[in-house]
Each structure stands twice: as C-alpha cells, then as structure tokens.
C-alpha cells in the first residue's frame, strides 16, 4: 500500500511540475510575442523624419508592449506587490499613450 501511495504522490508532483512548466512556457511565449510586436511597431515610428514625432510614436508602441506584459503577469501571478505594480503600470501607460496620441494629433504633418 505504501508503495502505491508513494508512486501516486510522485506522479502528482511530476504532473504538477509539468503543468507549471507548460504555464511558464505559455507565459514566456506571451512575453516574447509582446516584445516582438512592440519592437516592430517601434521601428515604424523611426520612419518619421521628425525626431520628436518619431519619439512619440515609438513611446506609444513601447507603452503598448508594457501594457501587454503587465496584462500577462496579471493572468499568472498571485503576488500582491507584483499585481499592484502591474495594475498601476497599465493605468499609467494608457494615460501616457493618450497624452502622446493627443500631442501627435496636434503636431502631425
């Protein structure tokens, strides 16, 4: 009986760690996708010959990448400090995107 219980416990630990590995892999994939998208969008901002407009466009893309990464960690973490920082980050990044978008609307060619 003890051997069956030990084997069952070992199987549960193994399956749990595999589940954690799959979640971690999915999370890392989400982070990579956010980074790739952000980098692609930031490069588009570099096409503007005006350095100030270019910076604003790149920052909007950069902030979007941060928002997406914050959203990803909120799906996975239970840590109260990290959750608080991610929620704050989303709010602040969206506000700055709005400000930069408004500035671009006034200063775009």
C-alpha positions in Angstrom: 0.0 0.0 0.0 2.8 2.4 0.9 4.5 1.9 -2.5 1.3 2.7 -4.3 0.8 5.9 -2.3 4.4 6.9 -2.8 4.1 6.3 -6.6 0.9 8.2 -6.7 2.4 11.1 -4.8 5.4 11.1 -7.1 3.1 11.1 -10.2 1.2 14.1 -8.8 4.4 16.0 -8.2 5.6 15.2 -11.7 2.3 16.2 -13.3 2.1 19.4 -11.2 5.6 20.4 -12.3 4.8 19.7 -15.9 1.7 21.8 -15.6 3.8 24.6 -14.2 6.4 24.2 -17.0 3.6 24.5 -19.6 2.2 27.6 -18.0 5.7 29.1 -17.7 6.3 28.3 -21.4 3.0 29.8 -22.4 3.7 32.9 -20.4 7.2 33.3 -21.9 5.6 32.9 -25.3 3.2 35.7 -24.5 6.1 37.9 -23.3 8.0 37.2 -26.5 5.0 37.9 -28.7 4.5 41.2 -26.9 8.2 42.1 -27.3 8.3 41.2 -31.0 5.1 43.2 -31.7 6.5 46.2 -29.7 9.8 46.2 -31.5 8.1 46.0 -34.9 5.8 48.9 -34.0 8.7 51.0 -32.5 10.6 50.6 -35.8 7.7 52.0 -37.7 8.0 55.2 -35.5 11.5 55.6 -36.7 10.3 56.2 -40.2 9.2 59.7 -39.2 11.9 62.2 -40.1 11.0 64.5 -37.2 12.8 63.3 -34.1 10.1 64.5 -31.7 7.2 62.8 -33.6 9.4 59.7 -34.1 10.0 59.5 -30.3 6.3 59.9 -29.5 5.3 57.2 -31.9 8.0 54.8 -30.6 6.9 55.5 -27.0 3.2 54.7 -27.8 4.4 51.4 -29.1 6.7 50.9 -26.1 3.9 51.6 -23.7 1.6 49.1 -25.5 4.3 46.5 -25.1 4.4 47.3 -21.3 0.6 47.1 -21.1 0.6 43.7 -22.7 3.4 42.4 -20.5 1.6 43.7 -17.4 -1.7 42.0 -18.5 0.2 38.7 -19.0 1.7 38.8 -15.5 -1.7 39.6 -14.0 -3.0 36.4 -15.5 -0.3 34.4 -13.8 0.9 36.0 -10.5 -0.7 35.9 -7.1 2.0 38.1 -5.6 0.3 41.2 -4.2 3.2 43.6 -4.9 3.6 42.5 -8.5 -0.2 42.7 -9.1 -0.3 46.2 -7.7 2.7 47.3 -9.8 1.2 45.7 -13.0 -2.2 47.3 -12.4 -0.5 50.7 -11.8 1.7 50.2 -14.9 -1.3 49.6 -17.1 -3.1 52.7 -15.9 -0.1 54.9 -16.2 1.0 53.6 -19.6 -2.5 54.0 -21.0 -2.6 57.6 -19.8 0.7 58.4 -21.4 -0.4 56.8 -24.6 -3.4 59.0 -24.6 -1.3 62.1 -24.0 1.2 61.2 -26.7 -1.6 60.5 -29.1 -3.2 63.9 -28.4 0.2 65.5 -28.9 0.7 63.7 -32.2 -2.8 64.8 -33.4 -1.8 68.4 -32.8 1.7 68.1 -34.3 1.4 65.6 -37.1 2.0 66.9 -40.6 
